[in-house]
Amino acid sequence: MHFLGKGFVRIHRSFIINSAFMTAFNNNEIIVNNHKIPVGRSYKQEFDALISSVSRNKLL
């Protein structure tokens, strides 16, 4: 996953999302406005770090 600034993140070779519009996620996809977007294998490790960071900030 590559952070592109202003909340945009590349999660797949074919997809860049604005993380502010992420409504749900699971281990291998993100849901944005009722659209399921896959997380690419090469972006998975960074995606997990992002989700961990988001989870910590939501709980505080």
HUMO-V300125 format. One record per residue. RES is the residue in one small letter. NEAR is the number of other ideal C-beta (glycine too) atoms within 12 Angstrom. Layout:
RES_NEAR ; RES_NEAR
This chain:
m_28 ; h_19 ; f_20 ; l_15 ; g_11 ; k_11 ; g_16 ; f_19 ; v_33 ; r_25 ; i_37 ; h_25 ; r_15 ; s_12 ; f_25 ; i_24 ; i_34 ; n_21 ; s_27 ; a_13 ; f_18 ; m_27 ; t_18 ; a_16 ; f_26 ; n_16 ; n_12 ; n_19 ; e_24 ; i_35 ; i_19 ; v_26 ; n_14 ; n_10 ; h_15 ; k_20 ; i_31 ; p_24 ; v_32 ; g_23 ; r_15 ; s_15 ; y_29 ; k_21 ; q_15 ; e_21 ; f_34 ; d_19 ; a_16 ; l_27 ; i_28 ; s_15 ; s_18 ; v_21 ; s_13 ; r_11 ; n_11 ; k_9 ; l_8 ; l_7
